């Protein structure tokens, strides 16, 4: 037999032998959903490194899913389209009320397991107090956002102002858009989360009021997720960086929102957010649609 024929026969026999072996099924892709806090490009820059980390440090395959809305991300988590979702505190409460989803870990941004909401105005605006916003225009992010809607609404209420009555409401659905609307003069003030607002203090805005601390953003597991997955996520995100310098270095290289790593989270610590939502939005705060959460007649 010619050498070329021998090679061909050997290759054919090898292919048959390989085909005869039982093939391990490809592991399913687990989807981590993130609500649309920012514009899509920034979302990928911020959160794709987290997906890369999970792919490198677990035996599972992960992909990033950016939800078109907060409401859609909750829908997808509760229906099983998503395995895990990265949610704001109020959005978490809605997911928990709807399908029993529970947090595994929360962010430790800048070494803090809490964050704050900021109400901001232009640096050249003479307004010195929240009460002086009466008759003005206010820019919010998403109606389901904790730091750019729920908490600013509560702060305005505490100042004796009723959004939609005492001041007009506009919605920009992303934190940066609300801040830019103040810079452009479309609105007189806005509500944003702290790390966004602090950047805009160097771009022409100043902080008018700061909220009390809130528990940081949780990573939330879909209902009926196996305990093994919960344990694996906790180990990979909280425990492994303590003992693995490479894992710790990878996390430190992420966007500032995530680079502080993660700490344990529990349902109980988000109870104050639930109570605040009911105070601001009423007894149906955890079930109202996004449009129903918007300010009343004064919205524009």
ChimeraX attribute file (.defattr): number of C-alpha atoms within 10 A of each C-alpha:
attribute: neighborCount
match mode: 1-to-1
recipient: residues
	/A:1	5
	/A:2	6
	/A:3	8
	/A:4	9
	/A:5	10
	/A:6	11
	/A:7	11
	/A:8	11
	/A:9	12
	/A:10	12
	/A:11	12
	/A:12	12
	/A:13	12
	/A:14	12
	/A:15	11
	/A:16	11
	/A:17	10
	/A:18	11
	/A:19	10
	/A:20	9
	/A:21	8
	/A:22	7
	/A:23	8
	/A:24	6
	/A:25	6
	/A:26	7
	/A:27	9
	/A:28	9
	/A:29	12
	/A:30	15
	/A:31	20
	/A:32	24
	/A:33	26
	/A:34	25
	/A:35	22
	/A:36	23
	/A:37	23
	/A:38	16
	/A:39	13
	/A:40	13
	/A:41	8
	/A:42	11
	/A:43	17
	/A:44	17
	/A:45	12
	/A:46	16
	/A:47	21
	/A:48	15
	/A:49	18
	/A:50	23
	/A:51	17
	/A:52	15
	/A:53	16
	/A:54	18
	/A:55	14
	/A:56	13
	/A:57	16
	/A:58	13
	/A:59	10
	/A:60	13
	/A:61	16
	/A:62	20
	/A:63	17
	/A:64	21
	/A:65	20
	/A:66	21
	/A:67	19
	/A:68	13
	/A:69	18
	/A:70	23
	/A:71	17
	/A:72	15
	/A:73	27
	/A:74	27
	/A:75	17
	/A:76	17
	/A:77	23
	/A:78	23
	/A:79	13
	/A:80	15
	/A:81	17
	/A:82	23
	/A:83	21
	/A:84	29
	/A:85	29
	/A:86	22
	/A:87	27
	/A:88	22
	/A:89	25
	/A:90	25
	/A:91	24
	/A:92	29
	/A:93	23
	/A:94	21
	/A:95	27
	/A:96	21
	/A:97	14
	/A:98	14
	/A:99	16
	/A:100	15
	/A:101	24
	/A:102	24
	/A:103	24
	/A:104	22
	/A:105	25
	/A:106	27
	/A:107	25
	/A:108	22
	/A:109	20
	/A:110	15
	/A:111	12
	/A:112	15
	/A:113	22
	/A:114	16
	/A:115	20
	/A:116	18
	/A:117	26
	/A:118	26
	/A:119	28
	/A:120	27
	/A:121	28
	/A:122	25
	/A:123	17
	/A:124	9
	/A:125	11
	/A:126	9
	/A:127	15
	/A:128	12
	/A:129	10
	/A:130	19
	/A:131	15
	/A:132	12
	/A:133	20
	/A:134	18
	/A:135	16
	/A:136	14
	/A:137	23
	/A:138	29
	/A:139	30
	/A:140	31
	/A:141	27
	/A:142	26
	/A:143	22
	/A:144	27
	/A:145	28
	/A:146	28
	/A:147	27
	/A:148	29
	/A:149	27
	/A:150	26
	/A:151	28
	/A:152	27
	/A:153	22
	/A:154	20
	/A:155	21
	/A:156	20
	/A:157	15
	/A:158	12
	/A:159	15
	/A:160	13
	/A:161	20
	/A:162	18
	/A:163	25
	/A:164	19
	/A:165	15
	/A:166	17
	/A:167	19
	/A:168	23
	/A:169	22
	/A:170	22
	/A:171	21
	/A:172	18
	/A:173	23
	/A:174	18
	/A:175	27
	/A:176	20
	/A:177	19
	/A:178	27
	/A:179	30
	/A:180	20
	/A:181	19
	/A:182	21
	/A:183	19
	/A:184	11
	/A:185	12
	/A:186	14
	/A:187	22
	/A:188	22
	/A:189	28
	/A:190	33
	/A:191	32
	/A:192	29
	/A:193	24
	/A:194	19
	/A:195	16
	/A:196	15
	/A:197	23
	/A:198	16
	/A:199	12
	/A:200	20
	/A:201	15
	/A:202	10
	/A:203	14
	/A:204	15
	/A:205	22
	/A:206	20
	/A:207	20
	/A:208	18
	/A:209	17
	/A:210	17
	/A:211	17
	/A:212	11
	/A:213	12
	/A:214	19
	/A:215	21
	/A:216	24
	/A:217	27
	/A:218	28
	/A:219	24
	/A:220	25
	/A:221	28
	/A:222	24
	/A:223	18
	/A:224	12
	/A:225	14
	/A:226	10
	/A:227	9
	/A:228	9
	/A:229	14
	/A:230	17
	/A:231	11
	/A:232	15
	/A:233	21
	/A:234	18
	/A:235	15
	/A:236	17
	/A:237	24
	/A:238	18
	/A:239	16
	/A:240	16
	/A:241	19
	/A:242	12
	/A:243	10
	/A:244	10
	/A:245	11
	/A:246	11
	/A:247	18
	/A:248	19
	/A:249	12
	/A:250	15
	/A:251	21
	/A:252	15
	/A:253	12
	/A:254	18
	/A:255	15
	/A:256	14
	/A:257	16
	/A:258	20
	/A:259	20
	/A:260	20
	/A:261	23
	/A:262	27
	/A:263	19
	/A:264	16
	/A:265	22
	/A:266	13
	/A:267	14
	/A:268	7
	/A:269	13
	/A:270	20
	/A:271	15
	/A:272	14
	/A:273	20
	/A:274	19
	/A:275	13
	/A:276	17
	/A:277	24
	/A:278	14
	/A:279	13
	/A:280	15
	/A:281	18
	/A:282	13
	/A:283	12
	/A:284	11
	/A:285	21
	/A:286	21
	/A:287	13
	/A:288	14
	/A:289	13
	/A:290	14
	/A:291	10
	/A:292	12
	/A:293	19
	/A:294	21
	/A:295	23
	/A:296	14
	/A:297	12
	/A:298	16
	/A:299	16
	/A:300	12
